[in-house]
Amino acid sequence: MKKSTCARCGACLAACPVYSMTKHERFGPRGKNMLLDTALSAGTGAEKPSAAVTETLKACLQCGACSAACPAGVDVRGAIRRAREHNGHDCTVPSWVWEVLAARGLTPFLARIISGFPGGSGIIWRLTGLSGQEGFTMPDLAQTPALSSDRACTSGVPLAGKSAGLKISVFVGCVQNYLYPEVVEGMFKWFGGRISIPRGQICCGMPAFSSGDREKALKFALRNISVFREQAPDYILTGCATCASMIRNWAGLVADVPEAHSTAVELGEKVREFSRLAWELAVIPSPEDLADVERVTFHAPCHQRFELGGAEVTEDLLQKMLPGKFTDMTRECCGQGGLFSLGHPELSGRILQKRFRNCRRTGATVLLTTCSGCLLQLRAGAGSMEDGPQILHIAELVNK
């Protein structure tokens, strides 16, 4: 690793959710970068990092706010991810979980097993080791995961205008598959016509990628590239901004795999987060169709803000669908950060409560988002509040 070109200006500190809570230089991007420069760039790189360095490497949401704010273009997020890879990845989740998620054909098998568990049993969470994570609220698993069978849109409404004749394949993602298949149902109703969910798709690889487990992230990417190459879609539609971001990262992961790289580049160009594709293809419900929807606001996921072109398109979509009912709020992280919320529940919770305070100021009773991780975090937080907002994915508006 080379030393960075950080000018120590501190522009990143105002953008970092972790620093905003801790006010500790070591946990700000500038401090993390300095620590990496001194502790990881020197010597042979074979030495075991100190406890302070290890703690610092883990205390990063991988949200990308610091990299976006840096006038010198220093990619602190990427440096931390590479350091995690070099010094041993985050082991919050047992390694066998990654192997299961990466195995071909296991998703339908798991779906059959899961469907036999009673709601609230907590069996899966105990097996994965997550039940012991203090502060983590366990949602019930879906009785029928989205990938449990072949699916096609049943709304019977033909795609029209810009959408006519397009082939749209859905990338589901783990959370919407096992926890929130109603989001997938909403996307089907929203787009009408015929969209498909390719069998054989697995985890996008973002949790492994962010934690520094490049080998497993590569395994996920290659499997998915093979599945979607066979589909040859015009668009890949996903209800998760994080999954969309990771699909765009596949090309970098497989750069040394010639037979996969060109396809990965093509898929990265075709992937769209749900609200952006709805806007681009003008597949937008009328205000009359959403008359029962109450006052809403929108939590813009970090991956959408910093890697998918920003949140403006989604906000424009909501303004058009819900005139007079949508109020925007400050754009900040919710504190989920994948495995960060499991390893740092107290800090994650403080960041989340700040989001709810901002939500209350808008007067909204419904808080919308477009990311599975954010949906999981926000619902966990709202579920513990007496007067918390209803948390929905935007696609679920058509389910109301």
FISENU-997566 format. One line per field, with one value per residue (C-alpha): residue number from 1; x, y, z. Coordinates in nm, 2 decimals. Layout:
BEGIN
num	(NUM  ...) $
X	(X  ...) $
Y	(Y  ...) $
Z	(Z  ...) $
//
This chain:
BEGIN
num	(1  2  3  4  5  6  7  8  9  10  11  12  13  14  15  16  17  18  19  20  21  22  23  24  25  26  27  28  29  30  31  32  33  34  35  36  37  38  39  40  41  42  43  44  45  46  47  48  49  50  51  52  53  54  55  56  57  58  59  60  61  62  63  64  65  66  67  68  69  70  71  72  73  74  75  76  77  78  79  80  81  82  83  84  85  86  87  88  89  90  91  92  93  94  95  96  97  98  99  100  101  102  103  104  105  106  107  108  109  110  111  112  113  114  115  116  117  118  119  120  121  122  123  124  125  126  127  128  129  130  131  132  133  134  135  136  137  138  139  140  141  142  143  144  145  146  147  148  149  150  151  152  153  154  155  156  157  158  159  160  161  162  163  164  165  166  167  168  169  170  171  172  173  174  175  176  177  178  179  180  181  182  183  184  185  186  187  188  189  190  191  192  193  194  195  196  197  198  199  200  201  202  203  204  205  206  207  208  209  210  211  212  213  214  215  216  217  218  219  220  221  222  223  224  225  226  227  228  229  230  231  232  233  234  235  236  237  238  239  240  241  242  243  244  245  246  247  248  249  250  251  252  253  254  255  256  257  258  259  260  261  262  263  264  265  266  267  268  269  270  271  272  273  274  275  276  277  278  279  280  281  282  283  284  285  286  287  288  289  290  291  292  293  294  295  296  297  298  299  300  301  302  303  304  305  306  307  308  309  310  311  312  313  314  315  316  317  318  319  320  321  322  323  324  325  326  327  328  329  330  331  332  333  334  335  336  337  338  339  340  341  342  343  344  345  346  347  348  349  350  351  352  353  354  355  356  357  358  359  360  361  362  363  364  365  366  367  368  369  370  371  372  373  374  375  376  377  378  379  380  381  382  383  384  385  386  387  388  389  390  391  392  393  394  395  396  397  398  399  400) $
X	(0.00  0.12  0.09  -0.20  -0.20  -0.42  -0.36  -0.51  -0.77  -1.05  -1.32  -1.40  -1.47  -1.80  -1.92  -1.83  -2.12  -1.88  -1.68  -2.00  -2.08  -1.74  -1.56  -1.24  -0.97  -0.88  -1.23  -1.25  -1.14  -0.84  -0.73  -0.79  -0.59  -0.30  -0.31  -0.30  -0.01  0.20  0.10  0.02  0.24  0.57  0.77  0.70  0.33  0.36  0.33  0.01  -0.18  -0.21  -0.54  -0.59  -0.54  -0.78  -1.04  -1.01  -1.04  -1.37  -1.51  -1.59  -1.94  -1.79  -2.05  -1.82  -1.91  -1.54  -1.42  -1.70  -1.60  -1.22  -1.09  -0.77  -0.96  -0.83  -1.03  -1.02  -1.30  -1.11  -0.79  -0.97  -1.12  -0.78  -0.63  -0.90  -0.82  -0.45  -0.48  -0.76  -1.13  -1.40  -1.53  -1.86  -2.05  -1.93  -1.75  -1.99  -2.27  -2.07  -2.02  -2.39  -2.48  -2.23  -2.34  -2.53  -2.87  -2.89  -3.13  -3.44  -3.33  -3.29  -3.63  -3.80  -3.62  -3.70  -4.07  -4.09  -3.97  -4.23  -4.23  -4.01  -3.83  -3.49  -3.33  -3.16  -3.02  -2.88  -2.72  -2.56  -2.43  -2.63  -2.87  -2.60  -2.54  -2.66  -2.90  -2.98  -3.35  -3.43  -3.70  -3.90  -3.79  -4.03  -4.23  -4.19  -3.87  -3.87  -3.63  -3.83  -3.98  -3.98  -4.15  -4.30  -4.51  -4.88  -5.02  -5.13  -5.05  -4.84  -4.53  -4.58  -4.40  -4.02  -4.07  -4.24  -4.05  -3.78  -3.64  -3.60  -3.43  -3.46  -3.16  -3.33  -3.06  -3.04  -3.26  -3.55  -3.53  -3.54  -3.69  -3.89  -4.02  -4.31  -4.07  -4.02  -4.40  -4.43  -4.17  -4.37  -4.70  -4.52  -4.37  -4.64  -4.58  -4.33  -4.02  -3.83  -3.63  -3.34  -3.29  -2.94  -2.86  -2.70  -2.57  -2.43  -2.11  -2.11  -2.09  -1.78  -1.64  -1.67  -1.53  -1.22  -1.30  -1.22  -1.20  -1.56  -1.68  -1.51  -1.69  -2.03  -1.96  -1.85  -2.16  -2.40  -2.22  -2.28  -2.65  -2.72  -2.51  -2.75  -3.05  -2.91  -3.15  -3.19  -3.19  -3.11  -3.36  -3.29  -3.47  -3.15  -2.91  -2.63  -2.68  -2.68  -2.35  -2.19  -2.30  -2.11  -1.81  -1.81  -1.60  -1.32  -1.34  -1.31  -1.06  -0.81  -1.08  -1.09  -1.39  -1.60  -1.48  -1.65  -1.98  -1.93  -1.88  -2.19  -2.40  -2.27  -2.40  -2.74  -2.81  -3.06  -3.18  -3.56  -3.66  -3.41  -3.54  -3.90  -3.80  -3.60  -3.88  -4.16  -4.33  -4.49  -4.82  -5.05  -5.13  -5.48  -5.35  -5.17  -5.45  -5.44  -5.07  -5.00  -4.73  -4.39  -4.02  -3.72  -3.40  -3.14  -2.90  -2.53  -2.46  -2.73  -2.59  -2.22  -2.21  -2.54  -2.56  -2.73  -3.08  -3.23  -3.40  -3.58  -3.69  -3.82  -4.01  -4.18  -4.27  -4.44  -4.62  -4.71  -4.75  -4.80  -4.73  -4.36  -4.11  -3.73  -3.50  -3.12  -2.92  -2.72  -2.63  -2.87  -2.58  -2.64  -2.32  -2.37  -2.17  -2.10  -2.44  -2.36  -2.01  -2.09  -2.46  -2.43  -2.27  -2.49  -2.80  -2.69  -2.65  -2.99  -3.16  -3.03  -3.21  -3.54  -3.50  -3.46  -3.76  -3.98  -3.90  -4.06  -4.40  -4.40  -4.57  -4.41  -4.03  -3.93  -3.60  -3.45  -3.19  -3.23  -2.98  -3.14  -3.48  -3.36  -3.20  -3.49  -3.75  -3.55  -3.53  -3.89  -4.01  -3.87  -4.04  -4.39  -4.45  -4.21  -4.29  -4.40  -4.09  -4.15  -3.95  -4.08  -4.19  -4.43  -4.64  -4.84  -4.91  -5.10) $
Y	(0.00  0.35  0.65  0.87  1.23  1.35  1.72  1.69  1.96  1.79  1.82  1.45  1.50  1.69  1.41  1.10  0.96  0.78  1.09  1.29  1.06  1.00  1.33  1.12  1.19  0.83  0.73  1.01  0.94  1.17  0.98  0.65  0.75  0.87  0.54  0.34  0.54  0.49  0.14  -0.04  0.12  0.08  -0.24  -0.57  -0.57  -0.91  -0.79  -0.83  -0.50  -0.36  -0.37  0.00  -0.04  -0.34  -0.15  0.15  -0.07  -0.22  0.12  0.22  0.21  0.19  0.46  0.65  1.00  1.08  0.98  1.20  1.50  1.48  1.76  1.56  1.25  1.02  0.70  0.63  0.37  0.18  0.20  0.06  -0.22  -0.32  -0.31  -0.54  -0.77  -0.76  -0.80  -1.05  -0.97  -0.90  -1.23  -1.10  -1.36  -1.73  -1.84  -2.12  -1.86  -1.72  -2.07  -2.14  -1.82  -1.89  -2.25  -2.32  -2.47  -2.41  -2.12  -2.33  -2.59  -2.33  -2.19  -2.52  -2.56  -2.20  -2.24  -2.51  -2.29  -2.12  -1.74  -1.59  -1.91  -1.75  -2.08  -1.93  -1.64  -1.87  -2.08  -1.78  -1.65  -1.32  -1.39  -1.29  -0.95  -0.70  -0.44  -0.63  -0.69  -1.01  -0.99  -1.29  -1.49  -1.49  -1.81  -1.80  -1.64  -1.46  -1.71  -2.01  -2.07  -1.94  -1.61  -1.38  -1.07  -1.15  -0.80  -0.84  -0.48  -0.45  -0.24  0.07  0.36  0.35  0.01  -0.17  -0.49  -0.46  -0.76  -0.69  -0.93  -0.88  -0.91  -0.99  -0.98  -1.16  -0.94  -0.91  -1.28  -1.41  -1.12  -0.88  -1.05  -0.80  -0.55  -0.78  -0.82  -0.44  -0.41  -0.67  -0.48  -0.15  -0.24  -0.47  -0.67  -0.96  -0.93  -1.23  -1.34  -1.56  -1.88  -1.95  -1.59  -1.56  -1.28  -0.98  -1.01  -0.67  -0.79  -1.00  -0.73  -0.45  -0.67  -0.75  -1.10  -1.05  -1.42  -1.48  -1.16  -1.28  -1.62  -1.45  -1.22  -1.50  -1.70  -1.41  -1.30  -1.65  -1.64  -1.30  -1.36  -1.64  -1.40  -1.12  -0.86  -0.51  -0.40  -0.56  -0.42  -0.44  -0.30  -0.24  0.05  -0.15  -0.45  -0.21  -0.06  -0.40  -0.52  -0.22  -0.33  -0.68  -0.56  -0.45  -0.78  -1.00  -0.78  -1.07  -1.32  -1.24  -1.47  -1.28  -0.92  -0.79  -0.94  -0.78  -0.44  -0.48  -0.59  -0.29  -0.06  -0.23  -0.24  0.01  0.07  0.05  0.42  0.52  0.27  0.37  0.73  0.65  0.44  0.67  0.39  0.61  0.56  0.86  1.06  0.92  0.56  0.66  0.86  0.65  0.72  0.96  1.22  1.07  1.15  0.97  0.82  0.82  0.53  0.60  0.38  0.56  0.90  0.83  0.56  0.56  0.92  1.07  1.08  1.36  1.13  0.94  1.27  1.39  1.07  1.11  1.47  1.37  1.07  1.24  1.62  1.79  1.47  1.44  1.64  1.58  1.56  1.59  1.33  1.12  0.76  0.55  0.36  0.02  -0.03  -0.40  -0.58  -0.25  -0.25  -0.59  -0.51  -0.16  -0.17  0.12  0.35  0.23  0.30  0.66  0.73  0.58  0.79  1.10  1.00  0.95  1.30  1.44  1.24  1.37  1.73  1.67  1.57  1.25  0.93  0.72  0.69  0.55  0.41  0.21  -0.01  -0.35  -0.28  0.06  -0.10  -0.36  -0.09  0.16  -0.11  -0.24  0.11  0.21  -0.11  -0.01  0.33  0.41  0.67  0.56  0.61  0.33  0.21  0.11  0.05  0.28  -0.02  -0.11  0.21  0.02  -0.25  -0.01) $
Z	(0.00  -0.09  0.14  0.04  -0.08  0.21  0.28  0.63  0.55  0.75  0.49  0.54  0.91  0.85  0.62  0.84  1.05  1.29  1.36  1.41  1.70  1.85  1.79  1.81  1.55  1.52  1.42  1.16  0.80  0.84  1.15  0.99  0.69  0.90  1.10  0.79  0.65  0.96  1.07  0.74  0.47  0.65  0.68  0.51  0.57  0.73  1.09  1.28  1.32  1.67  1.86  1.79  1.41  1.41  1.60  1.36  1.06  1.19  1.29  0.93  0.77  0.42  0.33  0.10  0.24  0.31  -0.04  -0.19  0.02  -0.02  -0.25  -0.31  -0.42  -0.14  -0.12  0.25  0.22  -0.04  0.17  0.47  0.26  0.12  0.47  0.60  0.31  0.39  0.76  0.79  0.71  0.96  1.10  1.25  1.05  1.06  0.74  0.67  0.61  0.31  0.18  0.19  0.02  -0.26  -0.33  -0.65  -0.59  -0.22  -0.23  -0.32  -0.07  0.21  0.11  0.17  0.51  0.62  0.53  0.79  1.08  1.29  1.29  1.56  1.63  1.59  1.47  1.17  1.37  1.64  1.37  1.20  1.54  1.51  1.79  2.04  1.89  2.15  2.01  1.69  1.65  1.47  1.20  1.11  0.81  0.51  0.48  0.11  -0.01  -0.34  -0.49  -0.38  -0.73  -1.09  -1.10  -1.36  -1.32  -1.29  -1.30  -1.66  -1.73  -2.05  -2.04  -2.26  -2.41  -2.33  -2.16  -2.45  -2.56  -2.29  -2.12  -1.75  -1.51  -1.13  -0.90  -0.56  -0.30  0.03  0.25  0.00  -0.07  0.29  0.49  0.26  -0.05  -0.04  -0.19  -0.49  -0.52  -0.52  -0.81  -1.01  -0.96  -1.04  -1.37  -1.50  -1.82  -1.78  -1.57  -1.46  -1.16  -1.28  -1.09  -0.96  -0.85  -0.51  -0.28  -0.46  -0.25  -0.09  0.27  0.19  -0.03  0.23  0.51  0.31  0.20  -0.17  -0.24  -0.14  -0.31  -0.63  -0.60  -0.56  -0.86  -1.10  -1.01  -1.07  -1.39  -1.53  -1.44  -1.59  -1.90  -1.99  -1.94  -2.17  -2.03  -2.14  -1.78  -1.44  -1.19  -0.82  -0.52  -0.33  -0.40  -0.23  -0.46  -0.76  -0.64  -0.59  -0.94  -1.07  -0.87  -1.03  -1.32  -1.09  -0.90  -1.21  -1.40  -1.41  -1.54  -1.91  -1.98  -1.72  -1.74  -2.05  -1.93  -1.59  -1.75  -1.96  -1.66  -1.46  -1.73  -1.74  -1.36  -1.22  -0.87  -0.87  -0.85  -1.12  -1.37  -1.29  -1.36  -1.68  -1.83  -1.70  -1.52  -1.26  -1.07  -1.08  -0.76  -0.78  -0.76  -0.44  -0.28  0.04  0.10  0.39  0.42  0.34  0.35  0.20  0.34  0.06  0.10  0.10  -0.20  -0.39  -0.30  -0.36  -0.62  -0.82  -0.93  -0.62  -0.47  -0.68  -0.93  -0.65  -0.49  -0.83  -0.86  -0.52  -0.59  -0.91  -0.76  -0.43  -0.48  -0.15  0.04  0.01  0.22  0.18  0.48  0.53  0.36  0.61  0.69  0.89  1.07  0.92  0.71  0.67  0.94  1.11  1.28  1.43  1.54  1.67  1.78  2.03  1.78  1.49  1.71  1.79  1.42  1.36  1.62  1.46  1.14  1.33  1.48  1.13  1.01  1.29  1.19  0.84  1.00  0.78  0.91  0.64  0.59  0.25  0.13  -0.16  0.02  0.19  0.46  0.54  0.54  0.79  1.01  1.00  1.07  1.36  1.51  1.44  1.59  1.93  1.92  2.04  1.78  1.51  1.14  0.91  0.72  0.35  0.04  -0.23  -0.44  -0.15  -0.21  -0.47  -0.21  0.02) $
//
